[in-house]
Amino acid sequence: MNGRKEIGFTMSEHADAETDDETFMRMALAEAEMGRMTTPPNPWVGCVLVQKGKVVGKGHHVRKGGPHAEINALRDMEQRGESIEGSALTAYVTLEPCSHYGSTPPCCEKLIEVGVGRVVVGMEDPDPKVSGRGLRRLRQEGVDVKTGCLAEKIRESLRAYLKHRTSGLPLVVGKVAASLNGMVCCEDGSSQWITGSEARENSHRTLRALSQAILVGVGTVLADDCSLTVRGVEGAEKQPLRVVLDPRGRIMRTAKILRTEEAPTLIVVGPGADKTGLEGVEVLEVEVDENGGLDLTAVLKDLAGRGIFQVLVEGGAKTLTNFIENQLVDELVVYYGPVLLGQGGSPFYLSPSPSTISEAQPWRLHCVQRIADDLRCEYRKMEC
């Protein structure tokens, strides 16, 4: 099992003449998902080439600096021994082909050069460097262009990338492992394990491996001496950046998270924090508020500037509460374990407000999954 999101379909590479555009775009989306863990800070894109109802090439963008999906699909076509027959070749691409020179030449020019007659695109790329230019260039050269094919599914796949490009901030996902009554630990502080091993594996595969940064408060490090690494996920070539919010520099200098051989670490501190003994890791200083809390928006902007699309906030309860109170959490994934914990323990949301139901901010339940005896509930912030 790898870390890609399950799209929920299977198909043959060959289709009869009645197969519609959505069928081939689903194949392109499946290709795109293959690059989800390795492609950031570039978007994961897939391409399928079809000629006379037959798939003649497939490809996806693997990593920044490497060939884009369209180029890999054309190379696959060549390796299969297929040739272009007039203008009969159609390219199905999940995201608008690029039109600018970056790490690689523009893909739209290559599609024009080889004589692709039709291009079906899932959605326009909101990146200012692209933003419709690729589509216009193709049309200028007489290529038949169709947009919006399977757009909703592709937007869902690229949700983190789109948030990054349109807001300048990463998508923030809060993750909780809680008892049936919403507690994250017992009165004595113990919490291992509220959920079962299958749920923890799911968390690594669907959350940690798909995030470019994992963030916790220093209290979590002091209590658990956590490593915050991705484990047991096929295809997870690169470990996420581990981010610790530590306003006063209290982290113990023997903490596992300060060992950077396995994964990089960023310690975020406030002005005047104790930085001695932190020379082996990167330290970022941001302003604090009147309560001594770090400027969370400044932290997220810094992470976005590093090309981080998705940040996973794993704890503790105080840190997650601060993000929620500041309206910075886009998704909340709660793993409910089949246990009840006493009221002396800690709930995962610590704010005293709202005090009335009319003030409560509703969340939209996006999906529910049973994992052995645990329940995974994914909620999304409802926009006002």
Legacy VTK file of the C-alpha trace (Angstrom):
# vtk DataFile Version 3.0
C-alpha trace
ASCII
DATASET POLYDATA
POINTS 384 float
0.000 0.000 0.000
1.446 3.408 -0.969
0.616 6.910 0.184
-1.482 8.058 -2.747
-5.144 8.875 -2.222
-7.538 6.207 -3.424
-9.480 7.538 -6.425
-11.860 4.590 -6.457
-11.808 3.207 -9.988
-10.168 0.563 -12.169
-10.020 0.374 -15.936
-8.340 -1.142 -18.959
-5.848 0.862 -20.959
-7.925 0.223 -24.071
-11.348 1.669 -24.629
-13.871 1.427 -27.411
-14.905 4.376 -29.574
-17.745 5.314 -27.233
-15.521 5.925 -24.238
-15.955 9.542 -23.206
-13.441 12.118 -22.075
-14.126 11.522 -18.386
-12.913 7.949 -18.629
-9.505 8.990 -19.929
-9.316 11.909 -17.524
-9.857 9.465 -14.654
-6.818 7.591 -15.913
-4.854 10.850 -16.028
-5.934 11.627 -12.452
-4.740 8.194 -11.329
-1.396 8.977 -12.968
-1.235 12.333 -11.194
-1.769 10.719 -7.787
1.374 8.657 -8.303
3.400 11.818 -7.849
1.551 13.243 -4.853
4.281 12.440 -2.302
7.286 13.346 -4.471
6.260 16.275 -6.674
5.822 19.196 -4.188
6.726 22.042 -4.379
5.305 21.451 -7.872
1.724 20.268 -8.424
1.109 16.590 -9.118
-0.122 16.265 -12.704
-1.020 13.301 -14.902
-1.298 12.938 -18.673
-2.809 10.233 -20.882
-2.391 10.193 -24.670
-5.204 8.636 -26.718
-5.366 7.917 -30.430
-8.419 6.402 -32.100
-9.838 5.244 -28.764
-6.604 3.580 -27.643
-4.249 4.697 -24.899
-0.829 5.130 -26.497
1.049 6.846 -23.671
0.813 7.734 -19.982
2.927 9.772 -17.621
3.027 11.896 -14.493
5.261 14.545 -12.997
7.570 12.784 -10.540
9.573 15.573 -8.894
10.609 19.195 -9.276
13.233 19.659 -11.963
12.207 16.492 -13.779
10.090 16.135 -16.934
6.465 17.156 -16.612
3.566 14.756 -17.118
3.097 15.569 -20.808
6.751 14.907 -21.611
6.753 11.615 -19.722
3.597 10.548 -21.564
5.186 11.332 -24.942
8.279 9.342 -23.940
6.048 6.448 -22.919
4.354 6.640 -26.306
7.728 6.444 -28.046
8.791 3.475 -25.905
5.596 1.673 -26.878
6.498 2.125 -30.537
3.438 4.246 -31.269
3.461 7.069 -33.831
1.234 10.112 -34.260
-1.294 9.768 -37.060
-2.095 13.241 -38.345
-4.057 15.237 -35.785
-5.712 12.160 -34.264
-3.777 12.346 -30.966
-5.596 13.682 -27.905
-3.808 14.614 -24.684
-5.747 14.374 -21.406
-4.008 16.511 -18.781
-5.281 17.071 -15.247
-3.845 20.607 -14.972
-3.288 23.232 -17.653
-0.008 22.657 -19.540
2.650 25.174 -18.547
3.632 27.930 -20.968
6.759 29.337 -19.314
10.401 28.342 -18.993
11.223 27.163 -15.478
13.231 24.099 -14.527
11.943 22.589 -17.793
10.731 23.996 -21.153
6.993 24.788 -21.588
4.822 21.733 -22.133
2.316 23.479 -24.387
5.081 24.118 -26.938
6.021 20.438 -26.954
2.398 19.400 -27.512
2.205 21.843 -30.436
5.535 20.633 -31.841
4.545 16.957 -31.962
1.186 17.737 -33.575
-1.352 16.951 -30.853
-4.750 17.741 -32.363
-6.823 17.979 -29.195
-6.075 18.706 -25.542
-8.568 18.001 -22.760
-7.688 19.784 -19.520
-9.126 19.145 -16.077
-8.695 22.685 -14.799
-6.850 25.941 -15.380
-3.702 26.417 -13.301
-4.139 29.371 -10.881
-0.375 29.886 -10.684
0.239 33.433 -12.011
3.015 32.079 -14.244
0.432 29.972 -16.101
-3.163 31.115 -15.409
-4.697 30.491 -18.845
-1.607 31.282 -20.908
-1.049 27.632 -21.800
-4.631 27.240 -23.002
-4.453 30.423 -25.092
-1.178 29.335 -26.676
-2.615 25.975 -27.694
-5.706 27.609 -29.215
-3.548 30.125 -31.097
-1.915 27.186 -32.880
-5.248 25.648 -33.837
-5.340 22.941 -31.153
-8.861 21.962 -30.095
-8.962 22.636 -26.329
-11.594 21.479 -23.868
-11.470 22.498 -20.202
-13.297 21.497 -17.030
-13.299 17.747 -17.576
-13.630 16.043 -14.159
-12.806 19.423 -12.628
-14.309 18.768 -9.190
-12.329 15.575 -8.655
-9.156 17.269 -9.813
-9.765 20.250 -7.507
-10.187 17.798 -4.652
-6.914 16.090 -5.526
-5.071 19.424 -5.793
-6.783 21.068 -2.812
-3.554 21.797 -0.941
-1.809 23.145 -4.053
-4.772 25.390 -4.886
-4.927 26.792 -1.335
-1.212 27.581 -1.528
-1.410 29.289 -4.917
-4.579 31.309 -4.238
-4.004 32.406 -0.614
-0.254 32.293 -0.074
-0.813 29.913 2.847
-0.602 26.121 3.106
-3.612 23.915 3.720
-3.722 23.243 7.464
-4.973 19.848 8.640
-5.540 19.217 12.341
-5.185 15.595 13.458
-6.626 14.172 16.681
-6.735 10.722 18.276
-9.551 10.890 20.820
-11.705 8.722 23.040
-15.424 8.410 22.399
-15.973 11.357 24.747
-13.387 13.525 23.019
-10.446 13.109 25.387
-6.874 12.940 24.066
-5.260 11.691 27.284
-6.040 10.429 30.780
-5.645 12.398 33.991
-2.098 11.036 34.385
-1.206 12.246 30.877
-1.085 8.782 29.276
-2.516 8.375 25.774
-0.727 5.410 24.151
-2.728 4.047 22.646
-6.261 5.421 22.333
-6.575 4.098 18.788
-5.371 0.830 17.260
-2.381 0.119 15.042
-4.481 0.174 11.845
-5.645 3.720 12.564
-2.086 4.827 13.266
-0.933 3.289 9.987
-3.746 5.126 8.213
-2.600 8.381 9.777
0.928 7.874 8.481
-0.281 6.979 4.979
-3.046 9.539 4.458
-1.805 12.452 6.588
1.896 12.437 7.420
3.089 11.105 4.063
0.940 13.614 2.162
2.081 16.625 4.208
5.277 18.565 3.662
5.417 19.721 7.296
4.305 18.232 10.632
3.794 20.775 13.407
3.513 20.378 17.187
3.820 22.555 20.252
6.836 22.157 22.511
4.625 20.624 25.196
4.113 17.572 22.998
7.881 17.163 22.569
8.505 17.569 26.301
5.838 14.976 27.135
6.441 12.372 24.403
9.923 13.017 22.950
8.315 12.293 19.562
10.165 11.727 16.280
7.404 12.972 13.938
8.577 10.909 10.976
6.721 8.968 8.287
7.080 5.250 8.861
5.974 2.202 6.900
4.668 4.046 3.825
5.807 2.834 0.408
6.922 5.655 -1.856
7.547 8.180 0.935
10.991 9.189 -0.312
11.279 12.454 1.603
10.480 13.125 5.248
8.323 16.175 6.042
9.813 19.190 7.790
9.259 18.851 11.551
8.128 22.136 13.090
8.092 22.801 16.841
6.438 25.924 18.268
8.579 26.855 21.243
8.121 30.527 22.214
10.703 30.516 25.036
13.133 27.860 23.759
12.220 25.238 26.361
12.847 22.134 24.230
15.226 19.669 25.871
18.522 19.579 23.982
18.502 15.776 23.952
15.148 15.559 22.125
14.920 13.061 19.273
13.473 15.751 17.028
16.763 17.689 17.185
18.544 14.826 15.405
18.295 15.801 11.756
19.886 12.761 10.091
16.451 11.327 9.322
14.370 14.473 8.828
14.856 18.268 8.947
13.638 20.276 11.948
12.548 23.883 12.390
12.205 25.361 15.880
10.000 28.475 15.969
10.743 30.802 18.887
9.757 34.240 20.115
12.013 37.243 20.727
14.470 36.656 23.563
14.056 32.863 23.568
16.919 30.655 24.724
18.631 29.421 21.549
21.699 27.868 23.133
22.263 24.280 22.089
20.093 24.644 18.965
22.937 25.264 16.534
22.311 21.957 14.739
18.775 22.864 13.629
17.139 25.799 11.902
15.591 28.367 14.239
12.936 30.842 13.106
12.028 33.835 15.260
8.570 35.405 14.980
6.658 37.943 17.020
4.409 36.952 19.929
0.993 38.245 20.968
-0.029 39.778 24.294
-0.453 36.286 25.752
3.018 35.140 24.709
1.721 33.018 21.833
3.580 32.918 18.517
2.232 34.660 15.421
0.770 31.585 13.709
0.000 33.342 10.442
3.644 34.423 10.189
4.681 30.808 10.752
2.370 29.579 7.986
3.554 32.274 5.564
7.138 31.215 6.184
6.257 27.577 5.504
4.362 28.518 2.332
7.448 30.392 1.160
9.376 27.131 1.416
6.975 25.509 -1.067
5.003 23.666 1.611
1.441 22.983 0.461
0.087 21.070 3.460
0.845 21.371 7.172
-0.294 18.662 9.577
-0.923 19.993 13.090
-0.626 16.984 15.391
-0.745 18.550 18.828
-1.003 19.126 21.528
-4.479 20.269 22.439
-3.355 23.820 23.236
-1.592 24.203 19.887
-4.521 22.805 17.909
-6.931 25.025 19.845
-4.841 28.105 19.002
-4.932 27.264 15.309
-8.702 26.692 15.393
-9.354 29.897 17.342
-7.343 31.833 14.750
-9.458 30.352 11.912
-6.378 28.698 10.417
-7.492 25.042 10.309
-8.994 23.942 6.984
-9.569 20.274 7.832
-9.933 18.387 11.076
-9.344 14.625 11.053
-10.446 12.891 14.239
-9.660 9.238 14.927
-12.096 8.031 17.583
-10.918 5.049 19.628
-13.406 2.679 21.297
-12.665 3.849 24.863
-14.120 6.277 27.401
-11.709 8.369 29.499
-12.396 10.146 32.779
-13.179 13.841 33.017
-9.809 14.502 34.629
-8.168 14.001 31.245
-7.754 16.601 28.497
-10.209 17.277 25.649
-8.699 18.135 22.265
-10.350 21.578 22.203
-9.488 23.740 25.205
-11.122 27.078 24.462
-13.796 28.330 26.913
-15.765 29.703 23.972
-18.229 29.435 22.416
-20.454 29.465 25.492
-23.720 29.110 23.556
-24.677 26.843 20.668
-25.641 29.850 18.552
-21.998 30.989 18.637
-20.568 27.598 17.679
-18.837 27.351 14.320
-20.165 24.348 12.385
-17.864 22.000 10.491
-18.917 19.993 7.458
-18.471 16.233 7.682
-16.617 15.299 4.503
-16.183 11.559 4.977
-16.258 8.758 7.557
-14.215 5.563 7.511
-14.259 2.576 9.837
-10.782 1.247 10.624
-11.073 -1.939 12.696
-12.759 -0.706 15.908
-11.774 2.916 15.338
-13.583 5.610 13.390
-11.900 8.188 11.149
-13.994 11.341 10.683
-12.813 14.090 8.346
-14.362 17.521 8.834
-13.887 20.647 6.763
-14.310 24.251 7.753
-17.550 25.740 6.497
-16.943 29.044 4.785
-19.082 31.949 5.971
LINES 1 385
384 0 1 2 3 4 5 6 7 8 9 10 11 12 13 14 15 16 17 18 19 20 21 22 23 24 25 26 27 28 29 30 31 32 33 34 35 36 37 38 39 40 41 42 43 44 45 46 47 48 49 50 51 52 53 54 55 56 57 58 59 60 61 62 63 64 65 66 67 68 69 70 71 72 73 74 75 76 77 78 79 80 81 82 83 84 85 86 87 88 89 90 91 92 93 94 95 96 97 98 99 100 101 102 103 104 105 106 107 108 109 110 111 112 113 114 115 116 117 118 119 120 121 122 123 124 125 126 127 128 129 130 131 132 133 134 135 136 137 138 139 140 141 142 143 144 145 146 147 148 149 150 151 152 153 154 155 156 157 158 159 160 161 162 163 164 165 166 167 168 169 170 171 172 173 174 175 176 177 178 179 180 181 182 183 184 185 186 187 188 189 190 191 192 193 194 195 196 197 198 199 200 201 202 203 204 205 206 207 208 209 210 211 212 213 214 215 216 217 218 219 220 221 222 223 224 225 226 227 228 229 230 231 232 233 234 235 236 237 238 239 240 241 242 243 244 245 246 247 248 249 250 251 252 253 254 255 256 257 258 259 260 261 262 263 264 265 266 267 268 269 270 271 272 273 274 275 276 277 278 279 280 281 282 283 284 285 286 287 288 289 290 291 292 293 294 295 296 297 298 299 300 301 302 303 304 305 306 307 308 309 310 311 312 313 314 315 316 317 318 319 320 321 322 323 324 325 326 327 328 329 330 331 332 333 334 335 336 337 338 339 340 341 342 343 344 345 346 347 348 349 350 351 352 353 354 355 356 357 358 359 360 361 362 363 364 365 366 367 368 369 370 371 372 373 374 375 376 377 378 379 380 381 382 383
